[in-house]
Amino acid sequence: MESKQTKGRQRIDMKKRENEEDRLITFSKRRAGIYKKASELCTLCGTDVGLIIFSPSGKPFSFAHPSIDFIANRFLHQNPHPIGNTSRIFEAHLRARIDELNTKLNKQTEESEAEKERQGMLDSMAEAAASENKGWWEAPIDEFGKDEVEKLTAWFQETQGFLSAIRTYMAKAVSAENFTLGVRIHFALSFMFW
């Protein structure tokens, strides 16, 4: 049975959407992309951009750099008046501020990426530490080496001898019905297993 393929991350054909709701959704998603591209043009190339978009419902949206008035005057007059000294200073300050903010944004993005990478490393280290700190009883038998098998065998034999000695000792205590001996055994057992 084939699984249903979603539209996510697929290239969508550039054609007019017939459905009104689809048109509105596509417009709202693409509008942000157009604004981003216009902003990048301003930042990277130092251009002046004016953009007016009308939605399918007729609502106007605009983007302008440095301002809509400046772009409109420049467009309408075709020969913009020379920029005065104060305008140049303001424009230079504005561009310097934009560059400073872009630098800060890039630095924050790099720090965020580094922090994500660091968190990933910490998570993998925690997983590795958790898997290493498992008890020998949780590890697969196939992973034991010859030395580990010999140590575990010796430990099991020692534990078995210890338990059989305790069983014998307790059997004697019960058969003799010696209350004080039973108390001493109980105390010794509780002390040994803590």
VOSE-127464 format. One record per residue: x, y, z of N, C-alpha, C in turn. Coordinates in Angstrom, 3 decimals. Atoms other than C-alpha are relative to their C-alpha. Example, Ala and Ser with C-alpha at 12.3 -4.5 7.8 and 13.67 -1.06 7.14 Angstrom:
2
[[0.890 -1.190 0.000] [12.300 -4.500 7.800] [0.900 1.200 0.000]]
[[-0.820 -1.190 -0.060] [13.670 -1.060 7.140] [-0.770 1.090 0.730]]
//
This chain:
194
[[0.846 -1.180 0.000] [0.000 0.000 0.000] [0.885 1.235 0.000]]
[[-0.823 -1.201 0.110] [1.519 3.310 -1.071] [-0.412 1.029 1.035]]
[[0.307 -1.064 -0.961] [1.838 6.091 1.452] [-0.322 1.279 -0.758]]
[[0.407 -1.263 0.616] [0.285 9.451 0.672] [1.162 0.981 0.055]]
[[-1.103 -0.951 0.046] [2.881 11.971 -0.448] [-0.537 1.406 0.255]]
[[0.456 -1.336 -0.370] [2.518 15.407 1.125] [0.610 1.043 -0.921]]
[[-0.493 -1.104 0.815] [3.087 18.778 -0.545] [1.208 0.694 0.631]]
[[-1.097 -0.657 -0.690] [5.713 19.794 2.013] [1.321 -0.187 -0.720]]
[[-1.333 -0.023 0.582] [9.118 20.688 0.584] [0.046 -0.434 -1.466]]
[[0.008 0.287 1.424] [8.049 20.000 -2.992] [-0.086 1.310 -0.762]]
[[0.072 -1.195 0.824] [8.421 22.501 -5.772] [-1.437 0.161 -0.493]]
[[1.375 -0.287 0.415] [5.074 24.143 -6.490] [0.059 0.804 -1.293]]
[[0.004 -0.677 1.300] [4.355 25.205 -10.070] [-0.445 1.445 0.141]]
[[0.357 -1.419 0.001] [4.164 28.947 -10.749] [-1.168 0.195 -0.967]]
[[1.195 -0.248 0.800] [0.612 29.258 -12.029] [-1.068 0.554 0.924]]
[[1.053 -0.622 -0.802] [-2.478 31.079 -10.883] [-0.821 -1.070 0.703]]
[[0.812 0.916 -0.793] [-4.349 29.308 -8.114] [-1.469 0.284 -0.300]]
[[1.408 -0.153 0.340] [-7.959 28.701 -9.036] [-0.859 0.194 1.250]]
[[0.759 -0.079 -1.246] [-9.236 28.307 -5.476] [0.354 1.305 0.720]]
[[-0.211 -1.300 -0.660] [-9.674 31.668 -3.682] [0.792 -0.151 1.297]]
[[-0.701 0.208 -1.277] [-8.518 30.301 -0.319] [1.469 -0.353 -0.236]]
[[-1.387 0.341 0.338] [-5.406 28.756 -1.890] [0.775 1.235 -0.441]]
[[-0.654 -1.241 0.452] [-4.638 32.117 -3.531] [0.410 0.859 1.185]]
[[-0.309 -0.820 -1.178] [-4.809 33.943 -0.189] [1.150 -0.597 0.808]]
[[-1.068 0.663 -0.753] [-2.601 31.367 1.539] [1.329 0.146 -0.728]]
[[-1.230 -0.133 0.784] [-0.051 31.406 -1.280] [0.518 1.426 0.049]]
[[-0.412 -1.408 -0.060] [-0.024 35.211 -1.267] [0.677 0.310 1.330]]
[[-0.568 -0.340 -1.314] [0.602 35.434 2.474] [1.358 -0.657 0.203]]
[[-1.296 0.667 -0.147] [3.453 32.904 2.300] [1.054 0.628 -0.909]]
[[-0.971 -0.553 0.952] [5.113 34.388 -0.789] [0.335 1.455 0.306]]
[[-0.225 -1.417 -0.317] [4.759 38.000 0.427] [1.194 0.152 0.936]]
[[-1.127 -0.069 -0.938] [7.157 37.377 3.314] [1.317 -0.268 -0.721]]
[[-1.211 0.293 0.768] [9.672 35.894 0.875] [0.430 1.169 -0.865]]
[[-0.317 -1.166 0.836] [9.449 38.909 -1.424] [0.575 1.114 0.862]]
[[-0.531 -1.016 -0.913] [9.980 41.278 1.524] [1.431 -0.331 0.400]]
[[-1.345 0.415 -0.412] [12.998 39.275 2.600] [1.003 0.244 -1.120]]
[[-0.901 -0.217 1.144] [14.522 39.394 -0.884] [0.265 1.486 -0.209]]
[[-0.180 -1.444 0.165] [13.938 43.152 -1.130] [0.916 0.550 1.087]]
[[-0.849 -0.438 -1.106] [15.534 43.665 2.278] [1.446 -0.416 -0.225]]
[[-1.358 0.459 0.296] [18.554 41.577 1.266] [0.629 0.834 -1.105]]
[[-0.509 -0.865 1.073] [18.896 43.640 -1.914] [0.492 1.323 0.569]]
[[-0.384 -1.269 -0.628] [19.004 46.815 0.190] [1.282 -0.152 0.793]]
[[-1.140 0.195 -0.885] [21.492 45.417 2.643] [1.267 -0.336 -0.777]]
[[-1.190 0.481 0.697] [23.859 43.669 0.252] [0.493 0.945 -1.089]]
[[-0.384 -0.828 1.145] [23.824 46.093 -2.678] [-0.102 1.490 0.268]]
[[0.147 -1.420 -0.301] [22.975 49.389 -1.009] [-0.992 0.694 -0.914]]
[[0.987 -0.575 0.920] [19.993 49.946 -3.287] [-1.160 0.620 0.763]]
[[1.246 -0.548 -0.522] [16.840 51.939 -2.706] [-1.125 -0.795 -0.646]]
[[1.049 0.884 0.505] [13.772 49.728 -3.043] [-1.357 0.494 0.473]]
[[1.388 -0.285 -0.332] [10.067 50.492 -3.148] [-0.855 -1.096 -0.594]]
[[0.782 1.140 0.441] [7.564 47.660 -3.385] [-1.424 0.160 0.510]]
[[1.411 -0.052 -0.382] [3.760 47.815 -3.397] [-0.661 -1.232 -0.590]]
[[0.671 1.231 0.421] [1.745 44.604 -3.554] [-1.454 0.093 0.435]]
[[1.415 0.060 -0.343] [-2.018 44.253 -3.674] [-0.399 -1.466 0.133]]
[[0.434 1.376 -0.233] [-3.484 41.086 -2.193] [-1.164 -0.329 -0.929]]
[[1.148 0.370 0.832] [-6.133 39.092 -4.084] [-1.301 0.661 0.453]]
[[1.206 -0.672 -0.487] [-8.711 40.785 -1.868] [0.066 1.514 -0.196]]
[[-0.120 -1.422 0.298] [-7.399 44.238 -2.895] [0.704 0.819 1.065]]
[[-0.677 -0.727 -1.072] [-5.550 45.171 0.301] [1.456 0.267 -0.406]]
[[-1.378 -0.305 0.403] [-2.243 47.008 -0.368] [0.998 -0.323 1.122]]
[[-1.127 0.243 -0.898] [1.042 45.970 1.237] [1.213 0.666 -0.625]]
[[-1.148 -0.708 0.567] [4.273 47.930 0.895] [1.260 -0.281 0.795]]
[[-1.322 0.078 -0.606] [7.983 47.730 1.609] [0.841 1.056 -0.690]]
[[-0.841 -1.035 0.600] [10.414 50.587 1.085] [1.251 0.201 0.838]]
[[-1.245 -0.362 -0.675] [13.991 51.475 1.895] [0.650 1.118 -0.793]]
[[-0.003 -0.425 -1.392] [14.982 54.121 3.012] [-1.382 0.416 0.481]]
[[1.370 -0.309 -0.413] [11.376 55.402 3.041] [-0.874 0.034 -1.242]]
[[0.930 -0.011 1.130] [8.268 55.287 0.859] [-0.064 1.384 -0.635]]
[[0.010 -1.369 0.539] [8.313 59.100 0.506] [1.202 0.234 -0.906]]
[[-1.217 -0.184 0.792] [11.888 59.103 -0.747] [-0.106 -0.741 -1.330]]
[[0.124 0.809 1.223] [11.186 56.310 -3.248] [-1.050 0.597 -0.928]]
[[1.066 -0.579 0.827] [7.934 57.919 -4.455] [0.470 1.291 -0.659]]
[[-0.520 -1.244 0.584] [9.583 61.341 -4.938] [1.031 -0.287 -1.075]]
[[-1.030 0.343 0.985] [12.484 59.771 -6.750] [-0.646 -0.552 -1.268]]
[[0.680 0.586 1.152] [10.139 57.804 -9.021] [-0.793 1.052 -0.777]]
[[0.849 -0.993 0.662] [7.778 60.698 -9.746] [0.814 1.091 -0.688]]
[[-0.781 -1.104 0.562] [10.451 63.322 -10.392] [1.065 -0.476 -0.978]]
[[-0.985 0.589 0.895] [12.789 61.017 -12.301] [1.396 0.587 0.195]]
[[-1.269 -0.650 -0.275] [15.538 63.455 -11.345] [-0.030 0.433 1.458]]
[[0.120 -0.378 -1.399] [15.757 63.415 -7.587] [0.941 1.144 0.331]]
[[-0.846 -1.115 -0.402] [17.092 66.494 -5.925] [1.245 -0.564 0.677]]
[[-1.219 0.518 -0.612] [20.667 66.102 -4.771] [-0.169 -0.107 1.513]]
[[0.119 0.245 -1.432] [20.932 64.712 -1.326] [0.852 1.015 0.738]]
[[-0.716 -0.995 -0.792] [21.889 67.379 1.167] [1.000 -0.664 0.933]]
[[-1.036 0.506 -0.884] [24.746 67.035 3.600] [-0.600 -0.742 1.194]]
[[0.617 0.668 -1.151] [22.447 66.163 6.517] [-0.619 -1.333 -0.408]]
[[0.571 1.259 0.471] [20.689 63.526 4.429] [1.092 -1.041 -0.197]]
[[-1.119 0.938 0.187] [24.053 61.981 3.547] [0.482 -0.535 1.345]]
[[-0.437 0.432 -1.331] [25.070 61.907 7.192] [-1.019 -0.975 0.591]]
[[1.052 0.875 -0.509] [21.720 60.413 8.152] [0.044 -1.359 -0.699]]
[[-0.051 1.237 0.782] [21.964 57.841 5.351] [1.218 -0.837 0.397]]
[[-1.209 0.723 -0.406] [25.543 56.936 6.334] [-0.189 -0.618 1.389]]
[[0.255 0.522 -1.346] [24.501 56.565 9.963] [-0.972 -1.181 -0.057]]
[[0.986 1.064 0.138] [21.514 54.455 8.939] [0.645 -1.272 -0.542]]
[[-0.679 1.172 0.576] [23.659 52.158 6.799] [0.974 -0.618 1.005]]
[[-0.921 0.520 -1.017] [26.267 51.872 9.575] [-0.774 -0.781 1.062]]
[[0.831 0.678 -1.003] [23.519 50.934 12.023] [-0.506 -1.337 -0.538]]
[[0.463 1.246 0.619] [22.145 48.336 9.601] [1.133 -1.016 -0.032]]
[[-1.153 0.903 0.019] [25.638 46.865 9.176] [0.297 -0.544 1.397]]
[[-0.246 0.413 -1.384] [26.098 46.778 12.952] [-1.025 -1.044 0.444]]
[[1.045 0.952 -0.381] [22.761 45.034 13.450] [0.152 -1.328 -0.741]]
[[-0.233 1.237 0.751] [23.541 42.537 10.678] [1.151 -0.793 0.603]]
[[-1.136 0.668 -0.638] [26.881 41.785 12.345] [-0.441 -0.679 1.291]]
[[0.507 0.589 -1.244] [25.134 41.228 15.677] [-0.872 -1.221 -0.285]]
[[0.865 1.121 0.359] [22.547 39.004 14.010] [0.826 -1.209 -0.421]]
[[-0.858 1.102 0.433] [25.248 36.929 12.322] [0.708 -0.643 1.188]]
[[-0.683 0.519 -1.187] [27.123 36.600 15.617] [-0.958 -0.833 0.848]]
[[0.990 0.739 -0.786] [23.956 35.541 17.451] [-0.368 -1.322 -0.678]]
[[0.316 1.220 0.735] [23.161 33.028 14.715] [1.111 -1.024 0.163]]
[[-1.131 0.907 -0.176] [26.659 31.546 14.932] [0.029 -0.569 1.415]]
[[0.016 0.468 -1.387] [26.429 31.364 18.730] [-1.127 -1.001 0.221]]
[[1.134 0.912 -0.133] [23.026 29.717 18.472] [0.326 -1.359 -0.621]]
[[-0.384 1.251 0.659] [24.350 27.133 16.015] [1.036 -0.748 0.832]]
[[-1.023 0.627 -0.839] [27.393 26.492 18.226] [-0.631 -0.613 1.248]]
[[0.674 0.511 -1.198] [25.118 26.067 21.248] [-0.812 -1.249 -0.328]]
[[0.747 1.191 0.409] [22.896 23.617 19.347] [0.949 -1.182 -0.190]]
[[-0.986 1.055 0.216] [25.989 21.647 18.313] [0.532 -0.505 1.346]]
[[-0.488 0.362 -1.330] [27.285 21.709 21.904] [-1.041 -0.836 0.738]]
[[1.068 0.756 -0.655] [23.905 20.507 23.192] [-0.094 -1.408 -0.576]]
[[0.015 1.320 0.625] [23.956 17.666 20.669] [1.136 -0.873 0.505]]
[[-1.141 0.747 -0.519] [27.429 16.645 21.833] [-0.249 -0.433 1.444]]
[[0.292 0.346 -1.394] [26.330 16.772 25.488] [-1.031 -1.125 0.084]]
[[1.010 1.059 0.010] [23.280 14.645 24.699] [0.616 -1.346 -0.364]]
[[-0.628 1.259 0.405] [25.395 12.044 22.899] [0.945 -0.508 1.084]]
[[-0.878 0.412 -1.098] [27.928 12.049 25.767] [-0.813 -0.580 1.155]]
[[0.857 0.507 -1.076] [25.101 11.573 28.281] [-0.525 -1.390 -0.336]]
[[0.467 1.319 0.419] [23.731 8.658 26.269] [1.111 -1.028 0.120]]
[[-1.132 0.920 -0.086] [27.194 7.106 26.043] [0.314 -0.333 1.455]]
[[-0.280 0.231 -1.422] [27.762 7.556 29.783] [-1.070 -0.894 0.617]]
[[1.083 0.823 -0.540] [24.365 6.052 30.556] [0.148 -1.453 -0.441]]
[[-0.163 1.375 0.479] [25.093 3.021 28.381] [1.225 -0.656 0.621]]
[[-1.197 0.562 -0.628] [28.568 2.602 29.943] [-0.241 -0.324 1.468]]
[[0.224 0.191 -1.426] [27.242 2.821 33.506] [-1.034 -1.077 0.304]]
[[0.929 1.089 -0.250] [24.868 -0.078 33.076] [0.729 -1.091 0.778]]
[[-0.587 1.100 -0.751] [25.450 -2.991 35.394] [0.376 -1.141 -0.930]]
[[-0.431 1.119 0.827] [27.132 -6.115 34.124] [-1.169 -0.899 -0.366]]
[[1.151 0.859 0.267] [23.794 -7.895 34.341] [-0.861 0.522 -1.145]]
[[0.770 -0.570 1.107] [22.331 -5.513 31.718] [0.724 -0.132 -1.333]]
[[-0.785 0.086 1.234] [25.136 -6.006 29.189] [-0.246 -1.349 -0.677]]
[[0.156 1.272 0.707] [24.743 -8.645 26.469] [1.187 -0.925 0.282]]
[[-1.052 0.974 -0.313] [26.731 -11.827 27.164] [1.057 -0.018 -1.097]]
[[-0.939 0.028 1.126] [28.321 -11.615 23.714] [1.117 1.026 0.149]]
[[-0.986 -1.070 -0.129] [30.190 -8.457 24.765] [1.065 -0.294 1.062]]
[[-0.976 0.323 -1.041] [32.060 -10.127 27.675] [1.255 -0.604 -0.616]]
[[-1.272 0.591 0.408] [35.738 -10.910 27.186] [0.336 -1.177 0.902]]
[[-0.411 1.175 -0.762] [37.605 -13.923 28.553] [0.258 0.358 1.465]]
[[-0.305 -0.420 -1.374] [38.854 -12.022 31.623] [-1.272 0.290 0.788]]
[[1.249 -0.329 -0.683] [35.376 -10.722 32.458] [-0.776 -1.259 0.363]]
[[0.706 1.257 -0.269] [33.892 -14.219 32.185] [0.644 -0.723 1.180]]
[[-0.699 0.663 -1.106] [36.579 -15.615 34.506] [-0.281 0.704 1.330]]
[[0.282 -0.750 -1.224] [36.028 -12.814 37.057] [-1.421 -0.261 0.487]]
[[1.392 0.244 -0.385] [32.258 -13.305 36.988] [-0.202 -1.421 0.515]]
[[0.103 1.390 -0.457] [32.628 -17.080 37.344] [0.538 -0.125 1.419]]
[[-0.582 0.040 -1.350] [34.910 -16.634 40.372] [-0.929 0.683 0.998]]
[[0.905 -0.722 -0.901] [32.501 -14.110 41.878] [-1.240 -0.831 0.305]]
[[1.180 0.849 -0.212] [29.525 -16.438 41.346] [0.324 -1.162 0.944]]
[[-0.384 1.115 -0.869] [31.405 -19.333 42.980] [0.179 0.468 1.444]]
[[-0.187 -0.556 -1.339] [32.405 -17.149 45.932] [-1.349 0.318 0.653]]
[[1.326 -0.335 -0.517] [28.830 -15.888 46.328] [-0.791 -1.260 0.340]]
[[0.703 1.261 -0.255] [27.463 -19.414 46.078] [0.511 -0.639 1.294]]
[[-0.569 0.540 -1.245] [29.857 -20.576 48.817] [-0.478 0.782 1.212]]
[[0.454 -0.848 -1.098] [28.900 -17.632 51.009] [-1.455 -0.288 0.339]]
[[1.420 0.271 -0.241] [25.181 -18.311 50.564] [-0.230 -1.386 0.597]]
[[0.167 1.340 -0.580] [25.553 -22.017 51.302] [0.462 -0.014 1.457]]
[[-0.450 -0.092 -1.398] [27.507 -21.153 54.488] [-1.082 0.653 0.853]]
[[1.082 -0.659 -0.738] [24.708 -18.824 55.577] [-1.175 -0.948 0.182]]
[[1.114 0.945 -0.086] [22.099 -21.475 54.798] [0.286 -1.065 1.068]]
[[-0.381 1.002 -1.004] [23.986 -24.049 56.886] [-0.075 0.591 1.401]]
[[-0.008 -0.672 -1.297] [24.430 -21.586 59.733] [-1.421 0.236 0.495]]
[[1.391 -0.257 -0.383] [20.747 -20.684 59.711] [-0.726 -1.299 0.324]]
[[0.630 1.292 -0.286] [19.714 -24.333 59.597] [0.365 -0.461 1.406]]
[[-0.426 0.361 -1.353] [21.762 -24.942 62.738] [-0.734 0.852 1.032]]
[[0.668 -0.892 -0.948] [20.192 -21.930 64.431] [-1.455 -0.387 0.180]]
[[1.410 0.371 -0.073] [16.681 -23.068 63.606] [-0.146 -1.330 0.734]]
[[0.118 1.312 -0.648] [17.295 -26.658 64.692] [0.285 0.095 1.493]]
[[-0.316 -0.153 -1.422] [18.796 -25.540 68.006] [-1.014 0.893 0.691]]
[[0.994 -0.932 -0.518] [15.968 -23.060 68.450] [0.632 0.986 0.970]]
[[-0.734 -0.958 -0.821] [18.485 -20.666 69.797] [-0.383 1.392 -0.465]]
[[0.504 -1.321 0.369] [16.864 -17.256 69.796] [1.137 1.009 -0.183]]
[[-1.090 -0.987 0.085] [20.044 -15.271 70.396] [0.850 -0.232 -1.228]]
[[-0.766 0.292 1.206] [21.828 -17.038 67.587] [-0.734 0.516 -1.230]]
[[0.804 -0.507 1.116] [18.972 -16.174 65.230] [0.069 1.506 -0.113]]
[[-0.110 -1.455 0.010] [19.157 -12.529 66.252] [1.352 0.418 -0.552]]
[[-1.339 -0.327 0.507] [22.905 -12.485 65.607] [0.083 -0.237 -1.507]]
[[-0.019 0.284 1.441] [22.392 -14.051 62.177] [-0.744 1.085 -0.759]]
[[0.783 -1.053 0.650] [19.719 -11.533 61.284] [0.808 1.299 -0.067]]
[[-0.820 -1.208 -0.035] [22.002 -8.695 62.364] [1.157 -0.102 -0.990]]
[[-1.137 0.186 0.904] [24.955 -10.131 60.421] [-0.446 0.092 -1.456]]
[[0.493 -0.040 1.381] [22.877 -10.592 57.262] [-0.376 1.418 -0.414]]
[[0.387 -1.366 0.359] [21.442 -7.101 57.374] [1.231 0.878 -0.165]]
[[-1.229 -0.784 0.101] [24.932 -5.669 57.904] [0.743 -0.321 -1.296]]
[[-0.740 0.420 1.193] [26.427 -7.684 55.011] [-0.633 0.498 -1.292]]
[[0.662 -0.348 1.255] [23.827 -6.787 52.405] [-0.259 1.478 -0.151]]
[[0.156 -1.443 0.136] [23.789 -3.047 53.065] [1.277 0.526 -0.446]]
//
